[in-house]
Amino acid sequence: MPEGKPEEPNQQHLEKLAKDLIREQRTMTLATCRENVAWAAPVYYVFLRSAFYFFSDPASRHIIEALESGQASGAIHGAAAGWREIRGIQMTGGVNALSLGLESAEVIGVYLKKFQFTKDFFSSGVALNLDAFTSRFKVKLYKFNPTLVYYLDNSLRFGFRERVML
């Protein structure tokens, strides 16, 4: 490669980097707004088929605001000791509640694999399904569907930010 400006990574490579980061991390910051007052809440998530799934209290501020407005934004990033290590995902989209069904059953299976400590909150022999989570924690299962996603990576160059598809 000639000297000068480094070659920008292609879209496929950026999408792989973004998905790798999503798989490596465990928490997403979900941001909402009401009457020009912003709010942000961290949630444990699992990523499945281009969507993020998480449990939350239906009375929590981020859920009420996301459902009322039809909008939310999300951010995922790892720890960074220096500017070259900053990598992240910025997203906007919508949140909706899931009910019993195949999708929620699949998500709970993925969730239990990623967050194995969750099983410790249940008695042995209890079927770990959506009803069990709802009863035990007074939560509902939600899905964040991103409609716009950007991948940021200062290891590629300072301020690198590119739109990606998940």
C-alpha positions as CSV (number, residue, x, y, z in Angstrom):
1,M,0.0,0.0,0.0
2,P,1.4,3.5,-0.9
3,E,2.3,5.9,1.9
4,G,-0.3,8.3,3.0
5,K,-3.9,7.8,4.1
6,P,-4.6,4.3,5.4
7,E,-7.2,2.3,3.5
8,E,-10.7,2.4,5.0
9,P,-12.1,-1.0,6.0
10,N,-14.9,-2.3,3.8
11,Q,-18.5,-2.5,5.0
12,Q,-18.4,-6.3,5.6
13,H,-15.4,-6.0,7.8
14,L,-17.0,-3.1,9.8
15,E,-20.1,-5.2,10.3
16,K,-18.0,-8.1,11.6
17,L,-16.2,-5.7,14.0
18,A,-19.5,-4.3,15.2
19,K,-21.0,-7.7,15.8
20,D,-17.9,-8.9,17.6
21,L,-18.1,-5.9,19.9
22,I,-21.8,-6.6,20.6
23,R,-21.0,-10.2,21.4
24,E,-18.1,-9.3,23.7
25,Q,-20.2,-6.8,25.8
26,R,-23.0,-7.5,28.3
27,T,-24.6,-4.1,28.9
28,M,-26.2,-1.5,26.7
29,T,-27.1,2.0,27.7
30,L,-30.7,2.7,26.7
31,A,-31.5,6.4,26.4
32,T,-35.0,8.0,26.2
33,C,-36.4,11.5,26.5
34,R,-39.6,13.2,27.7
35,E,-40.4,16.9,27.6
36,N,-36.8,17.7,26.6
37,V,-35.3,15.8,29.6
38,A,-33.1,12.9,28.7
39,W,-32.6,9.7,30.6
40,A,-30.2,6.8,30.3
41,A,-30.4,3.3,31.8
42,P,-28.0,0.4,31.6
43,V,-29.5,-3.0,30.8
44,Y,-28.1,-6.5,30.3
45,Y,-28.9,-7.6,26.7
46,V,-28.7,-10.5,24.3
47,F,-28.4,-9.9,20.6
48,L,-30.3,-12.1,18.2
49,R,-31.2,-11.6,14.6
50,S,-30.3,-7.9,14.5
51,A,-32.2,-7.0,17.7
52,F,-31.4,-6.5,21.3
53,Y,-33.4,-8.2,24.0
54,F,-33.5,-7.2,27.7
55,F,-35.6,-7.4,30.9
56,S,-36.9,-4.3,32.6
57,D,-39.5,-3.3,35.1
58,P,-42.5,-2.0,33.1
59,A,-42.8,0.9,35.5
60,S,-39.2,2.1,34.9
61,R,-38.7,5.5,33.4
62,H,-36.8,4.2,30.3
63,I,-39.5,1.8,29.4
64,I,-42.4,4.2,30.0
65,E,-40.6,6.9,27.9
66,A,-39.6,4.5,25.1
67,L,-43.1,3.1,24.7
68,E,-44.8,6.5,24.9
69,S,-42.5,8.2,22.3
70,G,-41.9,5.1,20.2
71,Q,-38.2,6.0,20.2
72,A,-35.0,5.1,22.1
73,S,-31.3,5.1,21.5
74,G,-28.7,2.7,22.6
75,A,-25.0,2.6,23.1
76,I,-22.6,-0.2,23.6
77,H,-18.9,0.2,24.3
78,G,-16.0,-1.6,26.1
79,A,-13.6,-0.1,28.6
80,A,-10.9,2.1,27.2
81,A,-7.8,3.2,28.9
82,G,-6.7,5.4,26.0
83,W,-8.3,7.2,23.0
84,R,-7.1,4.5,20.5
85,E,-9.1,1.8,22.4
86,I,-12.4,3.6,22.1
87,R,-14.8,1.3,20.2
88,G,-18.6,1.5,20.3
89,I,-22.0,1.2,18.8
90,Q,-24.5,4.1,18.6
91,M,-28.1,3.3,17.6
92,T,-31.5,4.7,17.4
93,G,-34.7,2.7,17.1
94,G,-37.8,1.5,19.0
95,V,-38.7,-0.7,21.9
96,N,-41.6,-3.1,22.3
97,A,-42.7,-5.6,24.8
98,L,-42.6,-9.4,24.0
99,S,-45.2,-11.9,25.2
100,L,-45.1,-15.6,25.5
101,G,-44.2,-17.4,22.3
102,L,-41.4,-18.9,20.3
103,E,-39.4,-15.7,20.1
104,S,-39.4,-15.1,23.8
105,A,-38.6,-18.8,24.5
106,E,-35.6,-18.6,22.2
107,V,-34.4,-15.3,23.7
108,I,-34.6,-16.7,27.3
109,G,-32.5,-19.7,26.2
110,V,-29.8,-17.3,24.8
111,Y,-30.1,-15.1,27.9
112,L,-29.5,-18.0,30.3
113,K,-26.4,-19.0,28.3
114,K,-25.0,-15.5,28.4
115,F,-26.0,-14.7,32.0
116,Q,-25.6,-18.1,33.7
117,F,-25.8,-16.5,37.2
118,T,-29.5,-15.8,36.5
119,K,-30.3,-19.5,37.2
120,D,-29.1,-19.0,40.8
121,F,-32.2,-16.9,41.5
122,F,-34.6,-19.8,40.8
123,S,-35.3,-23.0,42.8
124,S,-34.2,-26.1,41.0
125,G,-36.9,-27.7,39.0
126,V,-38.5,-24.4,38.0
127,A,-39.2,-24.1,34.3
128,L,-37.1,-21.0,33.3
129,N,-39.5,-19.3,30.9
130,L,-41.0,-15.9,30.5
131,D,-43.6,-16.5,33.2
132,A,-40.8,-17.5,35.7
133,F,-38.8,-14.3,35.0
134,T,-42.0,-12.1,35.2
135,S,-43.0,-13.7,38.5
136,R,-39.6,-13.7,40.1
137,F,-38.3,-10.3,39.1
138,K,-41.5,-8.3,38.3
139,V,-40.1,-7.6,34.8
140,K,-41.1,-7.9,31.2
141,L,-39.0,-8.9,28.2
142,Y,-38.4,-6.1,25.7
143,K,-36.9,-5.9,22.3
144,F,-34.9,-2.9,21.0
145,N,-35.0,-2.8,17.2
146,P,-32.3,-0.5,15.9
147,T,-33.2,1.4,12.7
148,L,-29.9,3.3,12.5
149,V,-26.5,1.9,13.7
150,Y,-23.1,3.5,13.7
151,Y,-19.8,1.7,14.6
152,L,-17.1,3.8,16.1
153,D,-13.4,2.7,16.3
154,N,-10.5,4.9,17.1
155,S,-8.1,2.0,16.4
156,L,-8.9,2.5,12.7
157,R,-8.4,6.3,13.0
158,F,-9.2,9.1,15.4
159,G,-13.0,9.8,15.3
160,F,-13.8,6.9,12.9
161,R,-17.5,6.4,12.7
162,E,-19.4,4.6,10.0
163,R,-23.0,3.4,9.5
164,V,-23.4,-0.4,9.5
165,M,-26.2,-2.9,9.2
166,L,-26.6,-5.6,11.8
